[in-house]
Amino acid sequence: MRLTLKVWRQSGPDDAGRLVTYQVDDASEDMSFLELIDVLNERLILDGEEPVAFDHDCREGICGACSMVINGEPHGPQKATTTCQLHLRHFRDGETITVEPFRAGAFPVVRDLVVDRSAFDRVIAAGGYITAPTGTAPEAHSVPVPKPQADRAFAAATCIGCGACVAACPNGSASLFLGAKITHLGELPQGQPERYSRVLSMVEQHDAEGFGGCTNTGECAVACPKEIPLDVISQLNRDYLAAKTSKRKAGAAPAKS
C-alpha cells in the first residue's frame, strides 16, 4: 500500500506545531497503525531526521496509551478499536491520512502525538478506590453481589482511561471516564462506604483539572474503544446529586423548637 501521512509535529509544549506530510510506499494492509508509524520512524532515523514521538505500550488494546486522532476521529474510523488494534486494511491504497494528538485543554501536548493525560491519574487519586482490610483473602461468598450489579460493574470497569471520550467531546468533558469509575465502584458492596464522598471528591478534581461539562452530545460513547455505555453518566449525576443533598442535610442547622 502507498499512503500519504499528514502528521502533527510539535517539538514541545510551547511550540506552535504544524502538519508535516510524509509518503509511505511499503505499507502492508496487515500492519497495525502503530506499525505504520514505526516504519515511518525507521526511515526518518535512517535519513537523520527526528522520529515522530507517540505513546504506546501493550499494543493489545488494553493500556489505553495509543492516543491519536486519525482523520478527525479518536483512535480512527473503526468502532470499538484502539489505535494499536486498527489495521491498514481499513484504509484505501493511496489514501491521505491526517494524524494528530488528542485535543483537549486538560491534555496538553508534550511533543508531536504525545499528550499529558496525568489529569486522569489525579482524578482517580481523588477517590477512585475502596477501603478494604488487608490480610487473608475473604471467603468468596462472604459478600454476595447480585449478578445485574456485578455485570454492570464489570462493564464499567472495562474503561482503559485512554481519553478518547475527552478528545471526542466538544466540551472536553471527562464525564464518561468519570461515570465509568463511579459506576464500577458504586455498584459493588465494597464501594458503598465511600460512595458519596468519592463522587464529590472526583467531580471536584475533574473540574479543577479543566475538563468541561457534559451536555449529552453522546460523542464520547461513540468514540470509546471499550463501548462504555452513556448511561454511566446518569449514574454519576444521580450519585452526585444524592451526595450534595446528603451533605446539605448533614450541614443544616437544627430546627428551632
CORCOR-V441271 format. One record per pair of residues at least 24 apart in sequence whose C-alpha atoms are under 10 Angstrom apart, sorted by the first residue. I is the first residue (numbers start at 1). J is the second residue. D is the distance in whole Angstrom. If there is no record, write none. Layout:
[[I;J;D] [I;J;D]]
This chain:
[[1;25;6] [1;26;6] [1;27;5] [1;28;6] [1;29;7] [1;88;9] [1;89;9] [1;91;9] [1;92;8] [1;93;5] [1;94;7] [1;95;9] [2;26;6] [2;27;6] [2;28;9] [2;29;10] [2;92;9] [2;93;6] [2;94;5] [2;95;8] [2;96;9] [3;27;7] [3;36;10] [3;88;10] [3;91;9] [3;92;8] [3;93;6] [3;94;5] [3;95;5] [3;96;6] [3;97;7] [4;93;10] [4;94;7] [4;95;6] [4;96;5] [4;97;6] [4;98;9] [5;36;10] [5;37;9] [5;40;9] [5;95;9] [5;96;6] [5;97;5] [5;98;6] [5;99;7] [6;70;10] [6;71;10] [6;96;7] [6;97;6] [6;98;5] [6;99;6] [6;100;8] [7;37;10] [7;52;8] [7;70;10] [7;97;8] [7;98;6] [7;99;5] [7;100;6] [7;101;9] [7;112;8] [7;113;8] [8;52;9] [8;53;10] [8;98;8] [8;99;6] [8;100;5] [8;101;7] [8;111;9] [8;112;6] [8;113;7] [9;50;10] [9;51;10] [9;52;7] [9;53;9] [9;99;10] [9;100;9] [9;101;9] [9;111;7] [9;112;4] [9;113;7] [10;52;9] [10;53;9] [10;101;10] [10;109;8] [10;110;8] [10;111;5] [10;112;5] [10;113;8] [10;114;9] [11;50;10] [11;52;10] [11;53;9] [11;109;10] [11;110;8] [11;111;5] [11;112;6] [12;109;7] [12;110;6] [12;111;5] [12;112;8] [12;114;10] [13;108;7] [13;109;6] [13;110;5] [13;111;7] [13;112;9] [13;115;9] [13;116;10] [14;109;9] [14;110;9] [14;111;10] [15;109;10] [15;110;10] [15;111;9] [15;112;10] [17;109;10] [17;111;9] [17;112;8] [18;100;10] [18;112;9] [19;98;8] [19;99;9] [19;100;8] [19;112;10] [20;98;10] [20;99;10] [21;96;9] [21;97;10] [21;98;9] [22;96;10] [23;94;10] [23;96;9] [24;94;10] [25;93;10] [25;94;9] [27;88;8] [27;93;9] [28;87;9] [28;88;7] [28;89;8] [28;93;10] [29;87;7] [29;88;5] [29;89;4] [29;90;8] [29;91;8] [29;92;9] [29;93;9] [30;86;10] [30;87;6] [30;88;6] [30;89;7] [30;90;10] [31;84;10] [31;85;9] [31;86;9] [31;87;6] [31;88;6] [31;89;8] [32;59;9] [32;83;8] [32;84;6] [32;85;6] [32;86;5] [32;87;4] [32;88;6] [32;89;9] [33;66;10] [33;70;10] [33;75;10] [33;76;9] [33;82;10] [33;83;6] [33;84;6] [33;85;7] [33;86;6] [33;87;6] [33;88;6] [33;89;10] [34;59;8] [34;66;8] [34;68;10] [34;83;7] [34;84;6] [34;85;8] [34;86;8] [34;87;9] [34;88;10] [35;59;10] [35;84;8] [35;86;10] [35;87;9] [35;88;10] [36;87;9] [36;88;8] [51;112;10] [52;111;9] [52;112;6] [52;113;7] [52;114;9] [53;110;9] [53;111;6] [53;112;5] [53;113;6] [53;114;6] [54;101;9] [54;110;10] [54;111;8] [54;112;7] [54;113;5] [54;114;5] [54;115;9] [55;101;10] [55;112;10] [55;113;7] [55;114;6] [55;115;8] [56;83;9] [56;84;8] [56;114;10] [57;84;9] [58;84;9] [59;83;9] [59;84;5] [59;85;7] [60;84;7] [60;85;7] [61;85;6] [61;86;9] [61;160;9] [61;162;10] [61;225;8] [61;226;9] [62;158;9] [62;159;9] [62;160;7] [62;161;10] [62;162;9] [62;225;10] [62;226;9] [63;159;10] [63;160;6] [63;161;8] [63;162;8] [64;159;9] [64;160;5] [64;161;6] [64;162;4] [64;163;8] [64;164;9] [64;225;9] [65;114;9] [65;115;10] [65;117;9] [65;160;9] [65;161;9] [65;162;6] [65;163;9] [66;101;10] [66;113;9] [66;114;9] [66;162;8] [66;163;10] [66;164;10] [67;100;9] [67;101;7] [67;102;6] [67;113;8] [67;114;8] [67;115;8] [67;117;10] [67;162;7] [67;163;7] [67;164;7] [67;167;9] [68;99;7] [68;100;6] [68;101;5] [68;102;6] [68;103;9] [68;113;7] [68;114;8] [68;115;9] [68;162;10] [68;163;10] [68;164;9] [68;167;9] [69;98;8] [69;99;6] [69;100;5] [69;101;6] [69;102;6] [69;103;8] [69;113;9] [69;164;9] [69;167;8] [69;168;9] [70;97;7] [70;98;6] [70;99;5] [70;100;7] [70;101;9] [70;102;10] [71;96;9] [71;97;6] [71;98;5] [71;99;6] [71;100;8] [72;97;10] [72;98;8] [72;99;8] [72;100;8] [72;102;10] [72;167;10] [72;168;9] [73;98;10] [73;99;9] [73;100;10] [73;102;9] [73;164;9] [73;167;9] [73;168;7] [73;222;10] [73;223;7] [74;99;10] [74;100;9] [74;101;9] [74;102;7] [74;103;9] [74;162;10] [74;163;9] [74;164;5] [74;165;8] [74;166;9] [74;167;7] [74;168;6] [74;220;10] [74;222;10] [74;223;6] [74;224;8] [74;225;9] [75;99;10] [75;102;9] [75;162;10] [75;164;7] [75;167;10] [75;223;8] [75;224;9] [75;225;8] [76;223;9] [76;225;10] [77;223;9] [78;223;9] [78;225;9] [79;222;8] [79;223;7] [79;224;8] [79;225;7] [79;226;9] [79;227;9] [80;221;10] [80;222;8] [80;223;8] [80;224;6] [80;225;4] [80;226;6] [80;227;6] [80;228;10] [81;223;9] [81;224;8] [81;225;5] [81;226;8] [81;227;9] [82;162;9] [82;164;9] [82;223;10] [82;224;9] [82;225;6] [82;226;9] [83;225;9] [101;167;9] [102;162;10] [102;163;8] [102;164;7] [102;165;10] [102;166;8] [102;167;5] [102;168;9] [103;163;10] [103;164;10] [103;166;8] [103;167;5] [103;168;8] [103;169;10] [103;170;10] [103;172;8] [104;163;9] [104;166;7] [104;167;6] [104;168;9] [104;169;9] [104;170;9] [104;171;8] [104;172;5] [104;173;9] [104;210;9] [104;211;8] [104;212;9] [105;166;9] [105;167;10] [105;171;9] [105;172;7] [105;173;10] [105;209;9] [105;210;7] [105;211;7] [105;212;9] [106;166;9] [106;167;10] [106;172;8] [106;173;9] [106;174;9] [106;206;9] [106;207;10] [106;208;10] [106;209;6] [106;210;5] [106;211;6] [106;212;9] [107;163;9] [107;166;9] [107;167;9] [107;172;9] [107;209;9] [107;210;9] [107;211;9] [117;161;9] [117;162;8] [117;163;8] [118;209;10] [119;205;9] [119;206;8] [119;208;9] [119;209;6] [119;210;9] [119;211;9] [120;161;7] [120;162;9] [120;163;8] [120;174;9] [120;177;9] [120;178;9] [120;205;9] [120;206;8] [120;209;9] [121;161;9] [122;202;9] [122;205;7] [122;206;8] [122;209;8] [123;174;10] [123;177;10] [123;178;8] [123;181;10] [123;201;8] [123;202;5] [123;203;8] [123;204;9] [123;205;6] [123;206;6] [123;207;9] [123;208;9] [123;209;8] [124;178;9] [124;181;8] [124;182;10] [124;198;10] [124;201;10] [124;202;7] [124;205;9] [124;206;9] [125;201;9] [125;202;8] [125;205;9] [126;197;10] [126;198;8] [126;199;9] [126;200;9] [126;201;6] [126;202;5] [126;203;9] [126;204;9] [126;205;7] [126;206;9] [127;181;9] [127;182;9] [127;194;8] [127;195;9] [127;196;10] [127;197;8] [127;198;5] [127;199;7] [127;200;9] [127;201;6] [127;202;6] [127;203;9] [127;205;9] [128;178;9] [128;181;7] [128;182;7] [128;184;9] [128;185;8] [128;191;10] [128;194;10] [128;195;10] [128;198;7] [128;199;9] [128;201;9] [128;202;7] [129;181;9] [129;182;10] [129;185;8] [129;190;10] [129;191;8] [129;194;9] [129;195;10] [129;198;8] [130;185;8] [130;186;10] [130;190;7] [130;191;6] [130;192;8] [130;193;8] [130;194;7] [130;195;9] [130;198;9] [131;190;8] [131;191;8] [131;192;10] [131;193;8] [131;194;8] [132;190;8] [132;191;9] [143;188;10] [143;189;7] [143;190;8] [144;188;9] [144;189;8] [145;187;9] [145;188;7] [145;189;7] [145;190;10] [146;187;10] [146;188;9] [146;189;10] [148;187;9] [149;183;10] [149;184;9] [149;186;9] [149;187;5] [149;188;7] [149;189;9] [150;184;9] [150;187;7] [150;188;7] [150;189;10] [151;184;10] [151;187;9] [152;180;10] [152;183;8] [152;184;7] [152;187;7] [152;188;9] [152;229;10] [152;232;9] [153;180;9] [153;181;9] [153;182;9] [153;183;6] [153;184;4] [153;185;7] [153;186;8] [153;187;6] [153;188;7] [154;180;10] [154;183;9] [154;184;7] [154;185;10] [154;187;9] [154;188;10] [155;180;8] [155;183;9] [155;184;8] [155;226;9] [155;227;9] [155;228;7] [155;229;8] [156;180;5] [156;181;7] [156;182;9] [156;183;6] [156;184;5] [156;185;9] [156;187;10] [156;226;9] [156;227;9] [156;228;6] [156;229;8] [156;232;8] [157;181;7] [157;182;10] [157;183;8] [157;184;5] [157;185;9] [157;226;10] [157;228;9] [158;184;9] [158;225;10] [158;226;6] [158;227;9] [158;228;8] [159;184;9] [159;224;8] [159;225;9] [159;226;6] [159;227;8] [159;228;7] [160;224;9] [160;225;9] [160;226;8] [161;224;10] [161;226;10] [162;224;9] [162;225;9] [162;226;10] [163;220;9] [163;223;10] [163;224;8] [164;219;10] [164;220;7] [164;221;9] [164;222;9] [164;223;6] [164;224;6] [164;225;8] [165;218;9] [165;219;7] [165;220;4] [165;221;7] [165;222;8] [165;223;6] [165;224;6] [165;225;9] [165;228;10] [166;211;8] [166;212;9] [166;219;9] [166;220;7] [166;223;9] [166;224;10] [167;219;9] [167;220;8] [167;223;9] [168;217;10] [168;218;9] [168;219;6] [168;220;6] [168;221;9] [168;222;8] [168;223;6] [168;224;9] [169;212;9] [169;213;10] [169;214;8] [169;215;9] [169;216;9] [169;217;8] [169;218;8] [169;219;6] [169;220;6] [169;221;9] [169;223;9] [170;212;9] [170;213;10] [170;214;9] [170;215;9] [170;217;8] [170;219;8] [170;220;9] [171;211;8] [171;212;5] [171;213;6] [171;214;7] [171;215;8] [171;217;10] [172;210;9] [172;211;6] [172;212;5] [172;213;8] [172;214;9] [172;220;10] [173;206;9] [173;207;9] [173;210;9] [173;211;5] [173;212;4] [173;213;5] [173;214;6] [173;215;9] [173;220;9] [174;203;10] [174;206;7] [174;207;9] [174;210;10] [174;211;6] [174;212;7] [174;213;8] [174;214;8] [174;220;9] [174;233;10] [175;203;9] [175;206;9] [175;211;9] [175;212;9] [175;213;8] [175;214;6] [175;215;10] [175;216;10] [175;220;9] [175;230;9] [175;232;9] [175;233;6] [175;234;10] [175;236;8] [175;237;9] [176;214;9] [176;218;9] [176;219;10] [176;220;7] [176;221;7] [176;224;9] [176;228;8] [176;229;8] [176;230;7] [176;231;9] [176;232;7] [176;233;6] [176;234;10] [176;236;9] [177;220;9] [177;221;10] [177;224;9] [177;228;9] [177;232;9] [177;233;9] [178;202;8] [178;203;8] [178;206;8] [178;232;8] [178;233;8] [178;236;7] [179;203;10] [179;228;9] [179;229;10] [179;230;9] [179;231;8] [179;232;5] [179;233;5] [179;234;8] [179;235;7] [179;236;5] [179;237;8] [179;239;10] [180;228;7] [180;229;9] [180;230;9] [180;231;9] [180;232;6] [180;233;8] [180;235;9] [180;236;8] [181;232;9] [181;236;9] [182;232;8] [182;233;9] [182;235;8] [182;236;6] [182;237;10] [182;239;8] [182;240;10] [183;231;10] [183;232;6] [183;233;9] [183;234;9] [183;235;6] [183;236;7] [183;239;9] [184;232;9] [186;235;9] [186;236;9] [186;239;9] [187;235;10] [195;239;8] [195;240;10] [195;243;8] [196;239;7] [196;240;7] [196;241;9] [196;242;8] [196;243;5] [196;244;8] [196;246;9] [196;247;9] [197;239;10] [197;240;9] [197;243;7] [197;244;10] [197;247;9] [198;239;9] [198;240;9] [198;243;9] [199;236;7] [199;237;9] [199;238;10] [199;239;7] [199;240;6] [199;241;10] [199;242;10] [199;243;7] [199;244;10] [200;239;9] [200;240;6] [200;241;9] [200;243;7] [200;244;8] [200;247;10] [201;240;10] [202;240;10] [203;236;9] [203;237;10] [203;240;8]]
